[in-house]
Amino acid sequence: MRRLAYVDNLRVLLTVLVILHHVALTYGNIPAWYVFEQAEDPSGLALDVLVMFDQAFFMGFFFLISGLFTPASYDRKGGGAFLRDRLVRLGIPLLAFLLLLRPLAMVGVRQDFDLPYWMFYLGSWDAGPMWFVEVLLVFATVYAVIRRYGRIPRQGPEQAPGAAAIAAYTLALAVVTFAWRLVVPVGLYVPVLGLPTPSHLPQYASMFALGVLAHRRGWFATLSRRAGRLGFAAASAGTLVLLPVRFMTGGALADLAQAAWEAVFAVGMIIGLLVLFRERFNTQGARGRFLSEQAYTVYIIHPVVLVALTYAFAWLHTAAVVTFAVVSALALPLCWGIAYLVRSLPGAKRIL
């Protein structure tokens, strides 16, 4: 599959959002990162809002893009070579993070019961943000099994789904997510596997599957400009209508409103951004290529960079959003610079 500049640019944007998301977790009011400096002023609420909006769509978008490139890779390599390539490009970075980078990211994390560090480390074992790679490896394996033992029709380009089909998917996603969360509630943490958001798995799995279908049927190319505008409008309307219901009610109604908002916002934002970037940001100069080439490595190494910067600015006592802005402004170029150095190591580009 030929490179799509606008999709590469979207990957860069999503990687930036991952970094901002984790900086916001550091300085907001949600203790879900390696280092937590809880906000002591109301501006921390703005960071919590950023986390909420990010979480609603950005990892699902990553899975959609991953699904888009999966069929071409399988077609080009064949089943065995495809799985070997996934083990190299996903499995080796996962192991490198667990064995080399995670210990650095966890330096300073409070140990319970005064355990020796190695016992604490093994007892708190999880994949951190590399859970995405972990789940993607599972999805790729499932796809390879389906291709090996099932029949996949080789469809050509066709018109992207219309408004009715998109609305039906959004409704189905909302209902399935609500039902799934009766068993896997928001906030549930899966030890060892380290899945921080298993409550979002219906979105992740369906977006990956849609990415596979989008490749076969050329949907990204045939989404209309009107669909992009309607996507942003739906995301905005859903936020204005459903979020108040979420926060002004309780129980099952609030949970249903949450699931519905996430589905509407995710689908709307993803379609809107796909069309916007295809129409406006579908070229890459040297800088754009540099950013996209390092994006995967940035995702892998960014926890260590963020933790180091957090400790470096522990002396900065100011509004939460100010500290967030300072650390983010430094973290982005540092992550890309370090990623470039890592990819310059012999053999690194074969994996990264």
N, C-alpha and C positions, 0 to 999 in steps of 0.2 A: 504494500500500500504506500503510495507516494506521501511525502510529508505534506501536512496541511498546516500552513503557517498560522492560521487563526486558532487552530486547536493547540498548537505549541504555545501560542501566546496566552491562551486560556489556562494551560497548565502552569505557566509562570504566575499568572494572577492567583490561582488557587494555592500555589505554594506560598506566595506572599501572605494570603489569608491564613494559612496554617500557622505561620510565624506570628502574625498579629494575634491570632486566636490564643496561642499559648502565652504570649506576653500579657494579654488581657486576663488570662486565668491567674497569672502570677500576681497581678496588682489589683484584681477585683475582689469579689466576695465569694468566689466559688473555689473551694480547695480541691483542685483536680490536676495539679501539676507538681513537678518535682520540688519546686520552691514556691512557697505561698507567703506573700507579703500583703496581708489583708488591708484593703483600703480603709483609711481612717477619716475619709471625707465623702460627701455625697457623690463625687465624680466617679467613684467606683461603680455606681449603678450603670453608668454609660458603658463601662467595660463589660458588665454582665449582659447588657443588651446586645453588644457586639457579639459576644459568645453565643447567645441564644440564636441570633439571626444567622451567624456562620454555621452553627451546628445543624440548622434546619436543612441546609442544601449542599454545603461544599464537599463533604466526603461522598455523598451520593453522586455528585458531579464527577469526582475522581473515578468512581467505579464505572460511570457511563463512558468516560473517555477510555478507560482501560478495556472495556468490552468492545469498543469501536475498533481497536487495533488487534484484538485477539484472533479473529478469523483469518486475517491476512497472514499473521505469523504462523498459524497452524498450516495454512495452505502452502506456504513457502517451505516450511521445514518438514512437515509430516509429524505424525503423532509422537514418536519417540524423541526425535530431536526437539520438538516443541517443548515437551516436558523437561528435557535436560536443560534447555535454555531457560525455562522458568525457574528451575532449581538454582541455576547459576545466578540469574539476574535478581531473583527474589530471595532465595534461600541463603546465599552467601552474605548479602547485606543484613539479613535478619540475624544470622549468627554473629556477624561482626558487631552489630549493635548490642546484642545481648552480652557478648563476652568482653568487648572492648569499650564501647561508648556508654553503655548504661551504667557501669560502675563510676564513670566520671560524672555523669549526670546526677547520680545519687549521692555524691559527696556532700556531706552536711545534712542529709536527710535524717531526721531523728530516729534513733534506734530504740525499740521497746525492750524492756527487761534487761538492758545492758548486755545484749548478746554480742558475741564476737561478730565483726563485720561480715565475715563470710557466711555465717549462719543466718544473719539478718538478710543478707543479699539473696541467698537461696530461698529463704522463707517468703520473701516478697517478690519472687520471680514473676515477671510479666514482660510483654513485648513493648510496653510504652506506646509511643506513636507508631511504632512499626507493626501494630496490630493490623494496619491497613495492608501491609505487604503479606502478613500472615493470612488474612482472609482472602486476598487476591490470589494467593497461591492455591487455596482451596477451590476458589471459583474456576481458576484455570484448569485444575485437575478435573473438576466435574465437567467442564466444557470438553476436554480431551476425551473423556470416557464417552460422553454423548456422541462426539464425532466418530469415535471408534466403533461403537456398537449401534448407533442410530443412523437414520437417514436424514440428511440436511439438504433440502432442495437448494439449488444454486440460483437464487433469484437475482434478477437484474434490477436496475434502478426503477423506482416507482415513486409516485407522489407521497410526500410525508403525510402522516395521519392528520385528519382534519380536526376541527374543534370538538366534534362529538366524541371521537375516539380518544382525544387527549383528556376531555372531561371525564370519560368513563374510566380511564386509567387512574386519574387523580382521585376519583371517588373510591375506586377499588383499593388504592393505596391507603387512603384514609381509613377505610373500614378494616382492612387487614392489619394495619398498624395498631389501631385501637384494640382489636381482638388479641393480637400478639402481646400487647402490653398488659393484658389481664394475667398473663403468665410470666412475661419478662418486663417488669415495670421500669419506667425511667429511673435512672440512677443505679440500677443493678450492676454490680461489678463481677466479672467472671475471673476468678483467680487463675494463675498460671497462664491461661490464654491471654489474659490482660485486656479483654475487650472492654473499653470504657463506655461504649454506647451500644450494647446488644439490642436495646429497644428499637434501634434504627435499622436492624437487619432486613426487614421487608423492603425498605427503600434501597439499601445497598444491593441486594440480590436482584431486584427488579430493574434497577438502573444498569447493572452490568448486562443483564439479558437484553435490555433495550439497546445498549451499545452494540451488541452482537448483531441484532436485527437491523440497526441503523446502517451498519457496514454493508450488509448484504443487499439492502434495499435503497441505499443512497439517500437516506432521509435527511441527513445534515445539509446536503446540497439543495434540497427541494423545500425546506422550511421557508415559508414566505416572510417577507418583511412585516406583513400584517400580523403574522403569528408571533413575531418577536415583540411587537408593540402590545399585543393582547397579553402576552406572557408577563411583561412588566406590570400591565394594568391589573391582571389577576392577582399577582403577588401583592400589589399595593392594596387592592380591595379586600383580599383575604386578611391582610394584617389589620386593616381598619375595622373589619366586621368580626373576625374570629378571635383575635387576641383579647379584646375587651370581655368577650364571653368566657375565655379561658381564665382570666384573672378576677372576674366578678362573680364566678360561680364556684362550685366545688363538686367533688365526687365524680361520678361517671360522665356528667355533662362537661365538666372542665377537661377531663381526659379526652373526650371525643373532640372537643373544640381544639385542643392541642394537636391531636393527630391530624385533624382536618386542616388546620393552619399550616402545619409542616408540609403536608402534601401539596396544598395549593401554592405555598410560597416556593417550595423546591421546584416544582414543575414549571411555574411561571418564571422564576429567576433563571433556571437552566435554559429554557427556550429563548428567553429574552437575551441572555448573554451569548448564546450560540449564534443567533442571528446578528446581533450587534457586532461581534468580533468577526464574523464571516464577511459582513458588509464594510466594516470600517477598519479592522485591524488584521487584514489578511496578507500582510507583507512582513518580511523580516530583513533588517539590515544586519550588520555585524554584531551590533549590541543585542538585538533580539535573539539571534542565534546563540550568542554567548549565554544569555539568561536561560534559554530553553535547554541548552546542552547540560547545564549544571543543575537544573531544577530537581532531578531525582536525588542527586547527591546532597543537595541542600536539605531536602526532606529528611534524609537519614541523619545528618550531622547536627541539625539545628538545635536539638535539646541541649547538647553540651555547650554550644555557643550562648544560648539563652541563660542557662544556669550560671555560667561564668560572668556574664554581664550583670545578672541580678546581684551576685555577691559583690561585684566591682562597684555597683551603685547603691549598696546598702546604706551608705552615708547620706544619700539624697532624700531628705524628708520634705516632700512637697505634695501637691495634689496628685492623686492616683493617675489621672489622665496625663499629667505632665511627665511623670516618671515613665509611664507607658510610651509616650511620644519619644522621649530621649532614648530609651532602650531599643525601641523599634527602629528608630533612625540609624542606630549603630549596628543593630543585629542584621538588617537586610544586606548591606554591603559586605559585612564580615562573613556572613554565611556563604554568599556567592564567591567571595575571594578564597575562602578556605576550601570550598567545594572544587574550585578550579585547581588548587594545589593538590587535592586528593586525587582528582582525575588525571593529574599529570604523572602520577606514580606509574611505574611499569606494570602493564597489564590491567590497570584499573578501568580503562574505557571498555574493556571486554565485558566487565560486570556492570559498570555504571554508565 
